[in-house]
Amino acid sequence: MAKIIMGVEEILNLKLMLNSSDDDNKNIAFMAIENSDIKNSVNALFILYKFVPVSAKEWKTNCPKMISHLETIKFLEPLGANSSSAPSMPVVFHKLLQNKAKKEVMLLFLDLHNKHLMDVMKSWGYPTDKFELSMKLNDDAE
């Protein structure tokens, strides 16, 4: 049986499952990640790692193949016992560019990053219902 290459739809579904309070959903998501074509899904999985509030320890425990691959290709520093944070937004963006992520994966990153920015601005008291942020990918970014 061929392993699944994770794309935008799969990442969005896994994100929902990993954000769920249902442990069965989380376990199924972790199994799907570990049994996917990690090498050919690395850019999308890196986005998932960045935007899902799962601890480094939980990732390493449940997705050792994915974490090992992300460390091997230098997307992540080795996750030690004290690791707790995901890479910064600029680091993720630059790694995706360097690894020639597909346009739809880059657009997913920009969309999730934009939502994150709006959440931060709202927490700072900005009236986010009064404006809209948008980002686009320049043609030379591919």
NORPEDA-V842109 format. One record per backbone hydrogen bond with DSSP energy under -0.5 kcal/mol. CO is the residue of the C=O (numbers start at 1). NH is the residue of the N-H. Records with the same first field share a line. If there is no record, write none. Layout:
# NORPEDA-V842109
CO->NH / NH
This chain:
# NORPEDA-V842109
4->6 / 37
7->11
8->12
9->13
10->14
11->15
12->16
13->17
14->18
15->19
16->20
17->20
21->23
22->26
23->27
24->28
25->29
26->30
27->31
28->32
29->33
30->34
31->35
33->36
36->38
37->41
38->41 / 42
39->42
41->45
42->46
43->47
44->48
45->49
46->50
47->51
48->52
51->53
52->54
55->59
56->60
57->61
58->62
59->63
63->67
64->68
65->69
66->70
67->71
68->72
69->73
70->75 / 76
71->74
78->80
80->83
88->92
89->93
90->94
91->95
92->96
93->97
94->98
95->99
96->101
97->100
102->105 / 106
103->107
104->108
105->109
106->110
107->111
108->112
109->113
110->114
111->115
112->116
113->117
114->118
115->119
116->120
117->121
118->122
119->123
120->124
121->126
122->125
126->128
127->130
128->131
136->138
138->141
139->142
